[in-house]
Amino acid sequence: MMRFRRWGLVLGLISGCAAAGAGGSDAGRDAGRDAGRDGGGEFRDASARNDGSVDADVAVDAEVDAGSDAGPDDGGVDAGTDAGGADAGTDAGTDAGTTPTLVVDGVVTDAEWMGGTRITNSVPTNWGAAQNRLDALRTHVSGGRLWIAVEGLVETTNAIVVYVDTDLPDTTTGLSSFTMLTDSMGSLDNALSANFVNPANFYVDFAWGTRAMGTDVAPVTNDTMSGFDDRIGWKDVVMGGGGDFSWLGFGDAPVACGATACETSIALSRIGASSGDQIAMFVRLTNAAGDAFNSAQRLPEDGTAFDTQNVGMVHVVDVP
């Protein structure tokens, strides 16, 4: 089940976060999350956070979509996204009554994502409808993996960025403040190092994004067969304390961007998520430098027109 959390009605919950401490991780919760992180020391500020006070700190939207487009949608994007011969392979077998299979290929259809959640954006883009926009976010947990799709467009001078807290109530791992994201070495790193103001209990663990879209932009992260494109992929932002992001390879987290959508999936075990956990995320548009916050769009929407630097709502996926 998907929920959103709204924190804008709670005063004083977003403030500058102190640098993360270096204490030990919770042995039960962090065993999975720290796997592959060279020991993965924690980077949370243990001195001034509200452990467990999630309902008071992070907003969850009450809309539950369960695979249908219950939100506002002008219809134009869906028609263009779902039309065309590219869908034939993805949708093959669906009409025959077989269970649709999720495929990371950058082609998004309602048939393929049946059973998932889709939230839409009703605010028109102010960055050019044919260049940069956020149309919808889809999520699904299936086959022991978290599946995410972002429908929209982005120019190579800008970026679609997605930030993930792999266990929203947990305050023992992740980065407590986006000011700690300072990696500027890679093409995508600079964009991901954007200084968004996160809700108090949203501690970012992973981020993924793209600065490139197109029908031939294939799964790229560490897929040596298709080549490596450092403009697209997943990053472990906790490793290196936010100053040196670590790539998640194609084998762990394939990403594909087509003409009007990006798809990705990642094993729940790779991000340390298990049954009963709440995975939270939000999506933004920014520029390649990660310092543009004036886009009118965000996913999920939170009712504010241009204050996209402050994150007023996150999308929550419950792990069954």
N, C-alpha and C positions, 0 to 999 in steps of 0.2 A: 504494500500500500504506500502511496506517495502522500506526503503532507508538505506544507510550507510553514515556516515559522516567521511571525512578524514581531519585530522588536522595536519598531519606531514609536509605539505607544508607551514604552517604558523609558522614563527619563534617566539620563546619565549613564547608560549602559555601554556606550562606546567611548573609550578614552584611549589615550596613548598607552601602549603596552610596554612594560619593562622588558629589558633583554632577558632571553630565556636562561634558565638555570642549567646546571650541569648534573643534577641529581640522577638517581637510578630510576629505571622504568618499572612500572607495575609488571610483575613477572607473568601473571596470567594474561593480561590484556595485550601486552606488548610483544609477546613471543612471536606471534605471526607478523606483526607490523615491522619488527626490527629485522626480520630475515632479509638478507641481501643488502643490508645497509652497513656492513662492516661494524657490526656491533650496535649501531644505531642509538647513540646516547640521546637523551631527551633534550628538547630545546624549549620547553615551556617555562613560563614564569610561575614558580610554585608558591609565590608569596601573596599574590593579590587577585586570585581568580575564584569564581564561585563554583566549586566542584559540585556537579549534579544539579545545579539550578538552571537547567536548560530551558524549561518552560518560561521562565521569567526573562531570559536573556536573548533568545533567538526566536524569530518569528517564523511560524509555519502557516502557509496559506491553507485555507480549508477546502480548496478545490481538489476533488479527486477525479481524475480523468479516465483511468482504466482503459486506455487505448483509444478513446474517442476524443474528438476535438470539441471539448465543452467550452472553451474560451473564445473570445472574439477572434475572428479571422476573416480577412477580406476575400479569401478564396482564391485569389490570383496565384499566390505562391504554390498552394497545394496542387493546382492544376498543372502548373509548369513542372513541378518537381516529379509528380507521379506519371506524367505523360511520356510517351516515347518508347522506342525499342529497347532502351537500356534496361527497362523493368522486366522484360520478358524472361530473362534468365533468373532474376531474383524471385519473381512471382510464380515460376514454374511449379506446378503441382498443387498450388494453393486452391485453385478452383476444383480440383479433383477430390478435395476433402482431406488432404494430408496436412499434418501440422507444419506451419511455416517455419523455416529455419533462418535464424539471424546470420547474416554474412557481412563482414566488414569489407565493403566495396565502394562506399561513398554514394550508393544509390539507395534512397530511403523511400519505402512505400508503406501504406497502412497495413497491407496484407502481411508484409514481412514482420512488422512491429506489433502485430496483433497480441494483445495481452500485456503490452507495455503501457507506459504513461506518456502522454503528450501534452505539454503546456505551450501556449502560444503567446505572441507579443502583439498587442493591439495598438501600440504607439508607433506612428510612422517614423522612419529613420530620418535624421537630419544630416546624415553623412552620405546621402545619395543612394536612392533605391536600387540603382543598377550597379553600385560599387560596394557598399557596406551596409549590411542589415542583419538583424537577428529575428528570424521568423518563428522558430519553435525549438524546444528541447524535448528529446525523448529519452526515457530511461527504462531499463528492464533488468531484472536479476533472473538469470536462467543458466542452467548447466554449470553452476558454481562460478559464474562470471558476472561482473557488472558491465552492462552494455549502455553506451551513451551515443546519442546522435544529436548534432546541432544543425538545424536547417537555416540557411542564410547565405550571405556572400561576404567576401572581404577582399580588399585590394592588397597587393604585396607591400604597400607602404604602411598598412595597418595590421591588426591581428584580432582574431576571435580567441579569447582566453577563458579557460574553465578552471575553477579552483575547487578542490575536493578535500573535505574533512571526513576521514574514513570511519570515525565513530564520534558523532556529535557530542554526547554527554561526557566523553573521556577528556580529561584535562591533564593527561600525563605525557602525551606525545604530540608532535606537530609544532608549528610556529604560531605564537600567540598574536603576532602583529605583522602586517604586511610591510612595515618599515624594515623588517629583517630580510626581505627579499632584495638582494643587491647584486645578483649575478648579471653581468653585462657582457660576457665573453661571446655568447653565441647569438645567432640571428633571432632565435625565439626567446632566449634567456632575457634579453633586455625588455621585451614586451611583457613577459611574465613577471618581471620585477616591478610591477606597477603598485603604487602606494594606495591601494584601496583601504578603506576604513571598515574593518570586518566587525561583525557582532561579537560580543564579549566571549561567547563560548564556541565560536567557530575558529578552530585552530587548523590551519592549512597543512595537509600532509603531502598532497600531490597536486600537480597542475598539468594541464595539457592545452594545446592550442595550435593554431595554424596561421601562417601568413601567406598561404598559397591555396588556391582552389582551381579546379578545372577537371574536365572529363578524363584527363590522362594523368592526374596527380594520384599515384598509386600508394599503397601502404609503404611507408618510407622510413620509419624511425631507424631501426638497425637491420632492415631487410637488405642484405647484401645482394640478393638476386635482382631486386628492382632498383637498387641504388639507395644512397643515404641523402636525405634532404633535411638539413638542420632547421628548416622553417616549420616543421610539422612534427608533433609527437608529444609524449608524456615525459614529465620530469619529476623525480623525487626531490622535493625542495628542502626536506629536512636534513638530508645528508649534506654536510658542509655548513650547517647552521644557517642556510639561506643564502650564503655567499658563493656557493659552487654547486649548482644543480647537477644531479646525476640522471643520465638518460635511462629510461626503461626500454629495453630492446623490443624489437618487433615480435619476437617469440612470446614475450610476456604481455605486450600491449600493442597489438596491431592498430594502425590508424589509416584510414583512407578518406581522402577528400575528393568528391566529384564536383560537378558543375554548381550545385546548389545545396550541398550537404556534406558533412563530415561524420564518419562513424568510427567507433572504437570500442574495444572491450578489454577487460583486464580480469585476471583471476582474483577472486575474493581473498584467497590465501596469500596472494602477492601483496595485497594492501592491508593484510591483517584484519579483515572483516569477517565476521562469522554470524551465525543465526542470532537474531535479536538485536543486532547493531543497527544504528541509524547512520547512513551515509549522506552527508549534506554537500551541496554544491551550488555555485552560482556562475552565470555566464555574463561576460561583458565584451564590448568593443573598446579597443584602445589603439594607440599607434605603435609603430615599431620601437619607439623609445620607452613605451610604457608610462608616458606622462600626460596623455590626453584623456580627460574624464568628462567631456562635454557631449558624449553621445546621449541621445534621448532614450535609448533602448537598453533594456536589461531583461534577463531571464533568471528567475521569475520576476514579473512586474511587482512593484511595491507601492505604486500610487504616487510617486514623486516624478516630476517631469525631467529635470536635468541633473539632479543630485546623484549621479551614478557612481561617484567616488565613495559615497557612504552606502554600504550594503544594508538595505532595509529588510530583505527577505531572502531566505535560502530554500532551495528545493531539497526535500528529504526523501530518501528511498529506504524503506524498512527492509532489512535482509530477513527473509523467511527462515 
